[in-house]
Amino acid sequence: MTTPVREFDRFEELAGTQLYRRNVFAVTGLPTRASGPAVRRHRQKVEARLAVEEGWPGAPEVAPAGGYGKDEVRASFEGLQDPRRRMVDELLWLWGPSDSGCDCDPDVHEWHDAAVLLHARVLEAETGRSGLPVEQRASLWENAVSAWGHLLADGTLRQHVRHRIRALGDPRLDEDAADDLLARLPRLLVSPFPQLFADQDTAARLTSVCSAWAGFPPFAGLFSELFERAAEEAYEKIHGDLLTAEREREAHHYREAFLLLRDRVVPGFEDMAPLRPFVSDWRHDEIAHIVAVGLNNLAVELLGVSVHRPPSASRREEMIWLAEKAYEIGPDRDSDGLKENWEFIYDHLTGTGRRPARPTRRFPWFGFLLVLAVIGGSLSALIQVYGIVPVLIIGLGGIGVLGYFVQMVVAFAGAARSVRRRK
């Protein structure tokens, strides 16, 4: 009974930026079609050389400076003895001309070997192991993605893989394993990106490359899984820094809280920008929400403190920066409230608009009652002298004249203000 390929860890061993460099055929220099006797003869030759030298150069396509060490070379030869491991490495190395009885279309081998060489070469450049200029890497990425994407989307590799399994003739691996091998290959091909995204400049440049990979069905959805761990680690770091800043705020160590938010939390959030296309919307909004709330809370508390103690110029700048950053970072659901806080803080500190409400003055009840008493006494005296009807007529007429006079004063005042605004 054969053991399914998925139970072996060769895919995990090769994953990363050195997936081609660690390939057993790259290390030993053997062709992928090498049979038992050829492998033994080549191994004897290599071991004789390693007996007098410290390293073996390996295949010229990806040979590292100084070659490979003895232990790595010997481990690679041992790996060739297991067909289940060997077939993983064959998928990622050169097949050569299609004259080995596999009946593949010649274009399949040509496209496959081009994909291997292009991908290996651009990975060497991105990891600093070659001097290829940045401006020349875009075309390598584009062609590597296109070659691998079409080969795996079309299913044209399956015939060759099944042929190679038959050629090896090892009972530990049957032809049905070809489907398992090809199903796991896409994840291995894109496994270098989490390491490459550790550098922010590289990450920003390669975001479009990842999108190109994801445009082919075999790679669709893989990037969210690949970057899930990176996003989770970044989230945990941001959350930890926010908690520390919150404790400093609660202890009234406002300067320390501000520095934590400015120098660690906000840069940590901004560093996640290259991962944005590969992180779910709800996850990104969750992180944006807690960062915005942390910034906003400190800004509002500093504003409250400023009511009792006028802030310095630097403290005013800090408050405005906190409120503005909170609005910029916050998700859509928080934008209205954060914008209102930012505008209020800005207007309060710069004097350009709204200001805090002035303290309410107490109503002058004594004066109000005194005026009522005077008016009531006067009316009572007039009624006794002239009677109630004449007093009412005169009073209503006076109120009408007074109302007209007040209306004219308001109109003139409005016209004067309008003139001042236009100037």
URQUIKA-V797725 format. One record per backbone hydrogen bond with DSSP energy under -0.5 kcal/mol. NH is the residue of the N-H (numbers start at 1). CO is the residue of the C=O. Records with the same first field share a line. If there is no record, write none. Layout:
NH->CO, CO
//
This chain:
3->172
7->4
8->5
13->9
14->10
15->11
19->16
22->18
23->20
27->23
28->24
29->25
32->94
34->31
39->35
40->36
41->37
42->38
43->39
44->40
45->41
46->42
47->43
48->44
49->45
50->46
51->47
52->49
53->49
56->68
59->26
62->59
63->59
67->64
68->56
70->54
73->69
74->70
75->71
76->72
77->73
78->74
79->75
80->76
81->78
82->79
83->81
85->82
86->82
87->83
88->84, 85
89->85
90->86
91->87
92->88, 89
93->90
99->97
108->105
109->105
110->106
111->107
112->108
113->109
114->110
115->111
116->112
117->113
118->114
119->115
120->116
121->117
122->118
123->119
124->120
125->121
126->122
127->123
128->125
129->124
130->124
136->133
137->134
138->134
140->136
141->137
142->138
143->139
144->140
145->141
146->142
147->143
148->144
149->145
150->146
151->147
152->148
153->149
154->150
155->151
156->151
157->151
158->155
161->157
162->158
163->159
164->160
165->161
166->162
167->163
168->164
169->165
170->165
171->169
173->170
177->174
178->175
179->176
180->176
181->177
182->178
183->179
184->180
185->181
186->182
188->184
189->185
190->186
191->188
193->190
195->192
196->192
197->193
198->195
199->196
200->198
203->199
204->200
205->201
206->202
207->203
210->206
211->207
212->208
213->209
214->210
215->211, 212
216->213
219->216
220->216, 217
222->219
223->219
225->221
226->222
227->223
228->224, 225
229->225
231->227
232->228
233->229
234->230
235->231
236->232
237->233
238->234
239->235
240->236
241->237
242->238
243->239
244->240
245->241
246->242
247->243
248->244
249->245
250->246
251->247
252->249
253->248
254->252
257->253
258->254
259->255
260->256
261->257
262->258
263->259
264->260
265->260
266->261
268->264
269->265
270->266
271->267
272->269
273->270
275->272
276->272, 273
278->275
279->276
284->280
285->281
286->282
287->283
288->284
289->285
290->286
291->287
292->288
293->289
294->290
295->291
296->292
297->293
298->294
299->295
300->296
301->297
302->298
303->299
304->300
305->301
306->302
307->303, 304
308->304, 305
309->305
316->312
317->313
318->314
319->315
320->316
321->317
322->318
323->319
324->320
325->321
326->322
327->323
328->324
329->325
330->326
334->331
335->331, 332
338->334
339->335
340->336
341->337
342->338
343->339
344->340
345->341
346->342
347->343
348->344
349->345
350->346
351->347
353->347
365->363
368->364
369->365
370->366
371->367
372->368
373->369
374->370
375->371
376->372
377->373
378->374
379->375
380->376
381->377
382->378
383->379
384->380
385->381
386->382
387->382, 383
391->387
392->388
393->389
394->390
395->391
396->392
397->393
398->394
399->395
400->396
401->397
402->398
403->399
404->400
405->401
406->402
407->403
408->404
409->405
410->406
411->407
412->408
413->409
414->410
415->411
416->412
417->413
418->414
419->415
420->416
421->417
422->418
423->419
//
